[in-house]
Amino acid sequence: MLNIVNTPKPPYYAVIFTSLKTDEDNGYKKMSEKMAELVSEQEGFLGFESVRDELGITVSYWRDEESIKKWKSNLEHQKAQKSGKEIWYKRYKIRIAKVERDYEF
């Protein structure tokens, strides 16, 4: 289901994960669903938007940098990160940005 996340009034943070996936699934879909469920339980998590074609882009929104750090250090998330590096991704890049303004139509 496509959805635009309702975020609070800025400032808040965005983590932009851009990736090129390998051709095989190798458990990717199952882990992706598990991470979506787990991240939604994290303190400071505001939501995410994600699309995947050849290039995948997921933007997650966070209340503050501390919440992002806690998610990065989550043990289940670390297992997924390790599998991503070893199995699922040809290449990826992560960017962290402070959102100072947003507009809606």
C-alpha positions in Angstrom: 0.0 0.0 0.0 1.4 3.4 -1.0 1.1 6.1 1.7 2.7 9.4 2.5 3.7 9.6 6.1 2.1 12.2 8.3 5.1 13.8 10.1 5.0 16.3 12.9 6.0 19.9 12.5 9.7 20.2 11.8 12.4 19.8 12.9 12.7 16.0 12.7 15.1 13.7 10.9 15.1 11.6 7.8 17.2 8.5 7.1 17.5 7.9 3.4 18.5 4.4 2.4 19.2 3.9 -1.3 20.1 0.5 -2.6 20.8 -1.8 -5.5 19.7 -5.3 -4.6 21.1 -8.6 -5.9 18.8 -10.7 -8.1 18.0 -13.5 -5.6 15.6 -13.0 -2.7 17.5 -15.3 -0.2 15.1 -14.3 2.6 15.1 -10.6 1.8 11.3 -10.2 1.6 10.7 -12.0 4.9 13.4 -9.9 6.7 12.1 -6.7 5.2 8.7 -7.4 6.6 10.1 -8.3 10.0 12.2 -5.0 10.0 9.1 -2.9 9.0 7.2 -4.4 12.0 10.1 -4.0 14.4 11.0 -0.5 13.5 7.4 0.6 14.0 7.8 -0.3 17.7 10.9 1.9 18.1 10.7 5.0 20.3 11.1 8.1 18.2 10.1 6.4 14.9 7.6 8.5 12.9 7.0 6.3 9.8 8.6 5.4 6.5 8.0 5.6 2.7 9.6 3.0 0.5 9.7 2.1 -3.2 11.7 -0.6 -5.1 12.2 -1.1 -8.8 15.8 -1.6 -9.9 16.8 1.1 -7.4 15.3 0.9 -3.9 14.7 4.0 -1.8 13.4 3.9 1.8 13.0 7.1 3.8 12.4 6.7 7.5 11.4 9.6 9.7 12.6 10.0 13.3 12.0 12.4 16.1 15.7 12.9 16.9 19.2 11.6 16.3 19.2 9.5 19.5 16.3 7.5 18.2 18.2 6.8 15.0 21.2 5.6 16.9 19.1 3.3 19.0 17.6 1.7 15.9 21.0 1.3 14.3 22.2 -0.6 17.4 19.1 -2.8 17.7 20.4 -6.4 17.6 17.8 -7.7 15.1 18.4 -4.7 12.9 22.2 -5.4 13.1 21.6 -9.0 11.9 19.6 -7.6 8.9 22.4 -5.1 8.2 25.0 -8.0 8.2 22.8 -10.0 5.7 22.3 -6.9 3.6 26.1 -6.5 3.2 26.8 -10.2 2.6 23.8 -11.3 0.6 21.1 -8.8 -0.5 22.8 -5.6 -1.7 25.2 -4.9 -4.5 25.5 -1.4 -3.2 23.8 0.9 -0.8 24.1 4.4 0.7 22.6 5.9 3.8 22.1 9.6 4.3 20.8 11.3 7.5 19.2 14.7 7.1 17.5 17.1 9.5 14.2 18.2 8.0 13.7 21.9 8.7 10.7 22.6 6.5 8.1 20.5 4.8 5.2 21.3 2.5 2.1 19.4 1.6 -0.5 19.5 -1.2 
